């Protein structure tokens, strides 16, 4: 439900009211009782920006860094036997 701001034109009393969109506007001031309440136009509490994120969402700080996959380790040739018969000696 949206929050609406109202101000009395007679006494200056101002109030925020949580109301359904389908509810009728307030007309009578709860302070002075006169039918002079007016709905005010105010800015929304958020702004839509970018690709679905709000400008008022948490910004700043560093994002957690993704670990890059380590490259596959190269296979080292087996130690030579010294005879020349094994593939590592060739």
N, CA, C and O atoms as a GROMACS GRO file, in nm:
protein
  360
    1UNK      N    1   0.083  -0.118   0.000
    1UNK     CA    2   0.000   0.000   0.000
    1UNK      C    3   0.088   0.125   0.000
    1UNK      O    4   0.189   0.130   0.070
    2UNK      N    5   0.051   0.223  -0.078
    2UNK     CA    6   0.130   0.346  -0.084
    2UNK      C    7   0.107   0.436   0.037
    2UNK      O    8   0.004   0.430   0.104
    3UNK      N    9   0.204   0.520   0.061
    3UNK     CA   10   0.194   0.621   0.166
    3UNK      C   11   0.167   0.754   0.098
    3UNK      O   12   0.240   0.795   0.008
    4UNK      N   13   0.061   0.822   0.143
    4UNK     CA   14   0.024   0.952   0.088
    4UNK      C   15   0.048   1.059   0.193
    4UNK      O   16   0.034   1.035   0.313
    5UNK      N   17   0.083   1.178   0.147
    5UNK     CA   18   0.100   1.292   0.237
    5UNK      C   19  -0.018   1.386   0.217
    5UNK      O   20  -0.058   1.416   0.104
    6UNK      N   21  -0.072   1.433   0.328
    6UNK     CA   22  -0.184   1.527   0.325
    6UNK      C   23  -0.148   1.649   0.409
    6UNK      O   24  -0.075   1.639   0.508
    7UNK      N   25  -0.199   1.765   0.368
    7UNK     CA   26  -0.181   1.888   0.445
    7UNK      C   27  -0.314   1.964   0.447
    7UNK      O   28  -0.384   1.973   0.346
    8UNK      N   29  -0.345   2.018   0.564
    8UNK     CA   30  -0.466   2.098   0.578
    8UNK      C   31  -0.437   2.240   0.530
    8UNK      O   32  -0.341   2.303   0.574
    9UNK      N   33  -0.521   2.290   0.441
    9UNK     CA   34  -0.504   2.425   0.389
    9UNK      C   35  -0.544   2.530   0.493
    9UNK      O   36  -0.502   2.645   0.484
   10UNK      N   37  -0.624   2.490   0.591
   10UNK     CA   38  -0.669   2.585   0.694
   10UNK      C   39  -0.568   2.603   0.806
   10UNK      O   40  -0.527   2.715   0.837
   11UNK      N   41  -0.527   2.490   0.867
   11UNK     CA   42  -0.440   2.502   0.985
   11UNK      C   43  -0.295   2.461   0.958
   11UNK      O   44  -0.209   2.485   1.043
   12UNK      N   45  -0.266   2.400   0.844
   12UNK     CA   46  -0.129   2.362   0.811
   12UNK      C   47  -0.087   2.226   0.865
   12UNK      O   48   0.029   2.186   0.850
   13UNK      N   49  -0.179   2.154   0.930
   13UNK     CA   50  -0.148   2.021   0.982
   13UNK      C   51  -0.110   1.929   0.866
   13UNK      O   52  -0.176   1.929   0.762
   14UNK      N   53  -0.002   1.852   0.885
   14UNK     CA   54   0.046   1.764   0.779
   14UNK      C   55   0.058   1.623   0.835
   14UNK      O   56   0.098   1.603   0.949
   15UNK      N   57   0.023   1.525   0.752
   15UNK     CA   58   0.021   1.386   0.798
   15UNK      C   59   0.051   1.292   0.682
   15UNK      O   60   0.008   1.315   0.569
   16UNK      N   61   0.125   1.184   0.711
   16UNK     CA   62   0.145   1.076   0.615
   16UNK      C   63   0.048   0.965   0.650
   16UNK      O   64   0.032   0.928   0.766
   17UNK      N   65  -0.018   0.911   0.547
   17UNK     CA   66  -0.122   0.811   0.569
   17UNK      C   67  -0.098   0.692   0.477
   17UNK      O   68  -0.075   0.709   0.358
   18UNK      N   69  -0.105   0.572   0.533
   18UNK     CA   70  -0.094   0.449   0.455
   18UNK      C   71  -0.235   0.412   0.409
   18UNK      O   72  -0.321   0.381   0.491
   19UNK      N   73  -0.257   0.416   0.277
   19UNK     CA   74  -0.392   0.393   0.224
   19UNK      C   75  -0.385   0.309   0.097
   19UNK      O   76  -0.285   0.310   0.026
   20UNK      N   77  -0.493   0.238   0.072
   20UNK     CA   78  -0.506   0.165  -0.054
   20UNK      C   79  -0.529   0.265  -0.167
   20UNK      O   80  -0.579   0.375  -0.145
   21UNK      N   81  -0.493   0.226  -0.286
   21UNK     CA   82  -0.515   0.313  -0.402
   21UNK      C   83  -0.665   0.335  -0.422
   21UNK      O   84  -0.706   0.443  -0.465
   22UNK      N   85  -0.744   0.234  -0.392
   22UNK     CA   86  -0.889   0.244  -0.412
   22UNK      C   87  -0.961   0.323  -0.303
   22UNK      O   88  -1.078   0.357  -0.320
   23UNK      N   89  -0.894   0.354  -0.190
   23UNK     CA   90  -0.957   0.432  -0.083
   23UNK      C   91  -0.982   0.576  -0.128
   23UNK      O   92  -0.908   0.631  -0.210
   24UNK      N   93  -1.087   0.635  -0.075
   24UNK     CA   94  -1.118   0.775  -0.104
   24UNK      C   95  -1.015   0.865  -0.036
   24UNK      O   96  -0.956   0.828   0.066
   25UNK      N   97  -0.993   0.982  -0.093
   25UNK     CA   98  -0.898   1.078  -0.036
   25UNK      C   99  -0.952   1.130   0.097
   25UNK      O  100  -1.072   1.137   0.119
   26UNK      N  101  -0.859   1.167   0.184
   26UNK     CA  102  -0.900   1.232   0.309
   26UNK      C  103  -0.947   1.373   0.276
   26UNK      O  104  -0.886   1.441   0.194
   27UNK      N  105  -1.053   1.417   0.340
   27UNK     CA  106  -1.103   1.551   0.315
   27UNK      C  107  -1.107   1.635   0.441
   27UNK      O  108  -1.081   1.756   0.436
   28UNK      N  109  -1.138   1.573   0.555
   28UNK     CA  110  -1.151   1.647   0.681
   28UNK      C  111  -1.022   1.636   0.763
   28UNK      O  112  -0.968   1.528   0.782
   29UNK      N  113  -0.977   1.750   0.811
   29UNK     CA  114  -0.855   1.757   0.892
   29UNK      C  115  -0.881   1.698   1.031
   29UNK      O  116  -0.978   1.736   1.096
   30UNK      N  117  -0.794   1.606   1.079
   30UNK     CA  118  -0.812   1.550   1.213
   30UNK      C  119  -0.782   1.652   1.324
   30UNK      O  120  -0.824   1.631   1.438
   31UNK      N  121  -0.712   1.762   1.294
   31UNK     CA  122  -0.679   1.864   1.393
   31UNK      C  123  -0.790   1.967   1.409
   31UNK      O  124  -0.841   1.989   1.519
   32UNK      N  125  -0.826   2.031   1.297
   32UNK     CA  126  -0.924   2.141   1.306
   32UNK      C  127  -1.064   2.099   1.262
   32UNK      O  128  -1.161   2.171   1.288
   33UNK      N  129  -1.077   1.982   1.196
   33UNK     CA  130  -1.208   1.932   1.156
   33UNK      C  131  -1.264   1.993   1.028
   33UNK      O  132  -1.372   1.953   0.984
   34UNK      N  133  -1.195   2.085   0.968
   34UNK     CA  134  -1.244   2.150   0.845
   34UNK      C  135  -1.217   2.060   0.724
   34UNK      O  136  -1.119   1.986   0.722
   35UNK      N  137  -1.304   2.068   0.623
   35UNK     CA  138  -1.285   1.986   0.501
   35UNK      C  139  -1.184   2.049   0.406
   35UNK      O  140  -1.218   2.083   0.293
   36UNK      N  141  -1.060   2.063   0.452
   36UNK     CA  142  -0.960   2.131   0.369
   36UNK      C  143  -0.829   2.052   0.355
   36UNK      O  144  -0.724   2.111   0.332
   37UNK      N  145  -0.835   1.919   0.369
   37UNK     CA  146  -0.716   1.836   0.351
   37UNK      C  147  -0.686   1.822   0.202
   37UNK      O  148  -0.776   1.795   0.123
   38UNK      N  149  -0.561   1.840   0.166
   38UNK     CA  150  -0.518   1.828   0.027
   38UNK      C  151  -0.405   1.726   0.019
   38UNK      O  152  -0.314   1.725   0.102
   39UNK      N  153  -0.413   1.640  -0.083
   39UNK     CA  154  -0.307   1.542  -0.103
   39UNK      C  155  -0.188   1.612  -0.166
   39UNK      O  156  -0.203   1.687  -0.262
   40UNK      N  157  -0.068   1.589  -0.111
   40UNK     CA  158   0.055   1.651  -0.162
   40UNK      C  159   0.121   1.561  -0.264
   40UNK      O  160   0.103   1.440  -0.261
   41UNK      N  161   0.196   1.620  -0.352
   41UNK     CA  162   0.275   1.546  -0.449
   41UNK      C  163   0.416   1.537  -0.392
   41UNK      O  164   0.477   1.639  -0.359
   42UNK      N  165   0.467   1.416  -0.381
   42UNK     CA  166   0.602   1.398  -0.326
   42UNK      C  167   0.678   1.297  -0.411
   42UNK      O  168   0.619   1.221  -0.488
   43UNK      N  169   0.808   1.298  -0.395
   43UNK     CA  170   0.895   1.207  -0.472
   43UNK      C  171   0.886   1.066  -0.414
   43UNK      O  172   0.866   1.047  -0.294
   44UNK      N  173   0.902   0.970  -0.501
   44UNK     CA  174   0.904   0.831  -0.457
   44UNK      C  175   1.032   0.804  -0.380
   44UNK      O  176   1.131   0.876  -0.395
   45UNK      N  177   1.032   0.700  -0.298
   45UNK     CA  178   1.148   0.666  -0.216
   45UNK      C  179   1.254   0.589  -0.290
   45UNK      O  180   1.356   0.554  -0.231
   46UNK      N  181   1.235   0.560  -0.419
   46UNK     CA  182   1.335   0.486  -0.496
   46UNK      C  183   1.336   0.538  -0.639
   46UNK      O  184   1.242   0.605  -0.684
   47UNK      N  185   1.442   0.505  -0.710
   47UNK     CA  186   1.453   0.543  -0.850
   47UNK      C  187   1.493   0.420  -0.929
   47UNK      O  188   1.581   0.344  -0.889
   48UNK      N  189   1.427   0.401  -1.041
   48UNK     CA  190   1.462   0.288  -1.127
   48UNK      C  191   1.575   0.331  -1.218
   48UNK      O  192   1.564   0.433  -1.287
   49UNK      N  193   1.682   0.255  -1.219
   49UNK     CA  194   1.798   0.285  -1.303
   49UNK      C  195   1.853   0.154  -1.359
   49UNK      O  196   1.847   0.050  -1.293
   50UNK      N  197   1.905   0.160  -1.476
   50UNK     CA  198   1.980   0.047  -1.530
   50UNK      C  199   1.895  -0.074  -1.560
   50UNK      O  200   1.780  -0.062  -1.603
   51UNK      N  201   1.952  -0.190  -1.538
   51UNK     CA  202   1.890  -0.316  -1.576
   51UNK      C  203   1.820  -0.382  -1.456
   51UNK      O  204   1.858  -0.492  -1.416
   52UNK      N  205   1.721  -0.316  -1.399
   52UNK     CA  206   1.644  -0.378  -1.293
   52UNK      C  207   1.697  -0.350  -1.153
   52UNK      O  208   1.640  -0.400  -1.056
   53UNK      N  209   1.802  -0.273  -1.140
   53UNK     CA  210   1.854  -0.239  -1.008
   53UNK      C  211   1.810  -0.099  -0.973
   53UNK      O  212   1.792  -0.015  -1.061
   54UNK      N  213   1.793  -0.073  -0.846
   54UNK     CA  214   1.752   0.059  -0.799
   54UNK      C  215   1.874   0.142  -0.767
   54UNK      O  216   1.976   0.090  -0.721
   55UNK      N  217   1.865   0.272  -0.791
   55UNK     CA  218   1.976   0.363  -0.762
   55UNK      C  219   2.001   0.370  -0.612
   55UNK      O  220   2.111   0.403  -0.569
   56UNK      N  221   1.899   0.338  -0.531
   56UNK     CA  222   1.915   0.346  -0.387
   56UNK      C  223   1.962   0.214  -0.326
   56UNK      O  224   1.983   0.206  -0.205
   57UNK      N  225   1.980   0.111  -0.409
   57UNK     CA  226   2.033  -0.015  -0.357
   57UNK      C  227   2.175   0.004  -0.309
   57UNK      O  228   2.238   0.107  -0.334
   58UNK      N  229   2.224  -0.095  -0.240
   58UNK     CA  230   2.358  -0.086  -0.184
   58UNK      C  231   2.459  -0.073  -0.296
   58UNK      O  232   2.465  -0.154  -0.389
   59UNK      N  233   2.538   0.031  -0.286
   59UNK     CA  234   2.643   0.055  -0.385
   59UNK      C  235   2.775   0.065  -0.312
   59UNK      O  236   2.780   0.069  -0.189
   60UNK      N  237   2.879   0.069  -0.389
   60UNK     CA  238   3.011   0.088  -0.329
   60UNK      C  239   3.063  -0.042  -0.271
   60UNK      O  240   3.000  -0.148  -0.279
   61UNK      N  241   3.178  -0.030  -0.214
   61UNK     CA  242   3.241  -0.151  -0.161
   61UNK      C  243   3.287  -0.238  -0.276
   61UNK      O  244   3.245  -0.221  -0.390
   62UNK      N  245   3.371  -0.328  -0.244
   62UNK     CA  246   3.421  -0.416  -0.348
   62UNK      C  247   3.336  -0.541  -0.355
   62UNK      O  248   3.294  -0.595  -0.253
   63UNK      N  249   3.312  -0.585  -0.475
   63UNK     CA  250   3.240  -0.709  -0.495
   63UNK      C  251   3.336  -0.823  -0.466
   63UNK      O  252   3.456  -0.811  -0.489
   64UNK      N  253   3.283  -0.933  -0.415
   64UNK     CA  254   3.373  -1.046  -0.391
   64UNK      C  255   3.435  -1.091  -0.522
   64UNK      O  256   3.367  -1.104  -0.624
   65UNK      N  257   3.565  -1.115  -0.518
   65UNK     CA  258   3.635  -1.156  -0.640
   65UNK      C  259   3.613  -1.304  -0.664
   65UNK      O  260   3.617  -1.387  -0.573
   66UNK      N  261   3.588  -1.334  -0.791
   66UNK     CA  262   3.571  -1.474  -0.828
   66UNK      C  263   3.709  -1.536  -0.844
   66UNK      O  264   3.801  -1.476  -0.899
   67UNK      N  265   3.720  -1.657  -0.793
   67UNK     CA  266   3.848  -1.726  -0.810
   67UNK      C  267   3.858  -1.776  -0.952
   67UNK      O  268   3.768  -1.843  -1.003
   68UNK      N  269   3.968  -1.742  -1.016
   68UNK     CA  270   3.989  -1.788  -1.152
   68UNK      C  271   4.038  -1.932  -1.146
   68UNK      O  272   4.118  -1.968  -1.060
   69UNK      N  273   3.990  -2.014  -1.238
   69UNK     CA  274   4.036  -2.154  -1.237
   69UNK      C  275   4.186  -2.160  -1.265
   69UNK      O  276   4.238  -2.089  -1.351
   70UNK      N  277   4.250  -2.244  -1.191
   70UNK     CA  278   4.395  -2.258  -1.209
   70UNK      C  279   4.421  -2.336  -1.338
   70UNK      O  280   4.349  -2.431  -1.368
   71UNK      N  281   4.524  -2.296  -1.413
   71UNK     CA  282   4.554  -2.371  -1.535
   71UNK      C  283   4.601  -2.511  -1.498
   71UNK      O  284   4.663  -2.534  -1.394
   72UNK      N  285   4.570  -2.604  -1.586
   72UNK     CA  286   4.610  -2.742  -1.561
   72UNK      C  287   4.763  -2.750  -1.551
   72UNK      O  288   4.836  -2.691  -1.632
   73UNK      N  289   4.807  -2.821  -1.452
   73UNK     CA  290   4.952  -2.833  -1.434
   73UNK      C  291   5.011  -2.920  -1.544
   73UNK      O  292   4.954  -3.023  -1.581
   74UNK      N  293   5.125  -2.878  -1.594
   74UNK     CA  294   5.191  -2.955  -1.698
   74UNK      C  295   5.254  -3.078  -1.636
   74UNK      O  296   5.310  -3.074  -1.526
   75UNK      N  297   5.243  -3.188  -1.708
   75UNK     CA  298   5.303  -3.312  -1.658
   75UNK      C  299   5.452  -3.307  -1.682
   75UNK      O  300   5.497  -3.284  -1.795
   76UNK      N  301   5.527  -3.329  -1.578
   76UNK     CA  302   5.672  -3.331  -1.591
   76UNK      C  303   5.715  -3.471  -1.629
   76UNK      O  304   5.661  -3.571  -1.581
   77UNK      N  305   5.812  -3.477  -1.714
   77UNK     CA  306   5.858  -3.611  -1.752
   77UNK      C  307   5.919  -3.682  -1.631
   77UNK      O  308   5.978  -3.622  -1.542
   78UNK      N  309   5.903  -3.811  -1.634
   78UNK     CA  310   5.960  -3.892  -1.525
   78UNK      C  311   6.111  -3.879  -1.529
   78UNK      O  312   6.169  -3.847  -1.633
   79UNK      N  313   6.173  -3.904  -1.419
   79UNK     CA  314   6.318  -3.895  -1.416
   79UNK      C  315   6.377  -4.006  -1.503
   79UNK      O  316   6.320  -4.113  -1.517
   80UNK      N  317   6.488  -3.978  -1.558
   80UNK     CA  318   6.549  -4.076  -1.649
   80UNK      C  319   6.612  -4.190  -1.572
   80UNK      O  320   6.657  -4.176  -1.458
   81UNK      N  321   6.614  -4.302  -1.639
   81UNK     CA  322   6.675  -4.418  -1.575
   81UNK      C  323   6.825  -4.427  -1.607
   81UNK      O  324   6.901  -4.500  -1.543
   82UNK      N  325   6.863  -4.351  -1.709
   82UNK     CA  326   7.004  -4.349  -1.744
   82UNK      C  327   7.043  -4.457  -1.843
   82UNK      O  328   7.157  -4.461  -1.889
   83UNK      N  329   6.951  -4.544  -1.875
   83UNK     CA  330   6.985  -4.653  -1.968
   83UNK      C  331   6.955  -4.618  -2.113
   83UNK      O  332   7.011  -4.677  -2.205
   84UNK      N  333   6.864  -4.520  -2.132
   84UNK     CA  334   6.825  -4.483  -2.267
   84UNK      C  335   6.712  -4.569  -2.318
   84UNK      O  336   6.670  -4.552  -2.432
   85UNK      N  337   6.662  -4.660  -2.237
   85UNK     CA  338   6.558  -4.752  -2.282
   85UNK      C  339   6.418  -4.695  -2.256
   85UNK      O  340   6.322  -4.733  -2.324
   86UNK      N  341   6.408  -4.606  -2.161
   86UNK     CA  342   6.274  -4.554  -2.126
   86UNK      C  343   6.244  -4.428  -2.209
   86UNK      O  344   6.336  -4.365  -2.260
   87UNK      N  345   6.113  -4.391  -2.222
   87UNK     CA  346   6.076  -4.274  -2.302
   87UNK      C  347   6.132  -4.145  -2.246
   87UNK      O  348   6.155  -4.051  -2.322
   88UNK      N  349   6.156  -4.135  -2.115
   88UNK     CA  350   6.210  -4.014  -2.056
   88UNK      C  351   6.355  -3.994  -2.094
   88UNK      O  352   6.402  -3.880  -2.093
   89UNK      N  353   6.428  -4.098  -2.125
   89UNK     CA  354   6.569  -4.088  -2.160
   89UNK      C  355   6.588  -4.047  -2.306
   89UNK      O  356   6.695  -3.998  -2.342
   90UNK      N  357   6.490  -4.065  -2.387
   90UNK     CA  358   6.505  -4.040  -2.529
   90UNK      C  359   6.500  -3.895  -2.562
   90UNK      O  360   6.511  -3.858  -2.678
   0.00000   0.00000   0.00000
